[in-house]
Amino acid sequence: MKHSNEKYSLQVLKRAADIQIKKSNDYQNPNSRIKQADYYVHGCNTILDTMHAKILRMQSVIEAMEGDPNYKQNFESIEDSCIDLINYATFFASYLNGKMEGQHPDRDFLNRPRSK
């Protein structure tokens, strides 16, 4: 990342937004029938499960680093996982408010049919 007077936390938010846009082109390609809400069968609960798994992965990597000062992650960095968490938090807020692409208006934030 280039040097900037901007707060690093704001730079991370911008990276998160950039990554979200790029990944959405893969996961919800305009040529596909799959919409973002299709990934979250149980609505916010599914998103929360995914966030929990990210946190567990981060804890596991940190514990490995504590036990072995030479340990290196094989794939995404802890910061990459932080960015994923930021994005999943925005997905949670979107689904919670009925604003996610592909979400059915007749279903609630847990993707349950709304009572009439």
Disulfide bonds with the S-S distance in Angstrom:
none
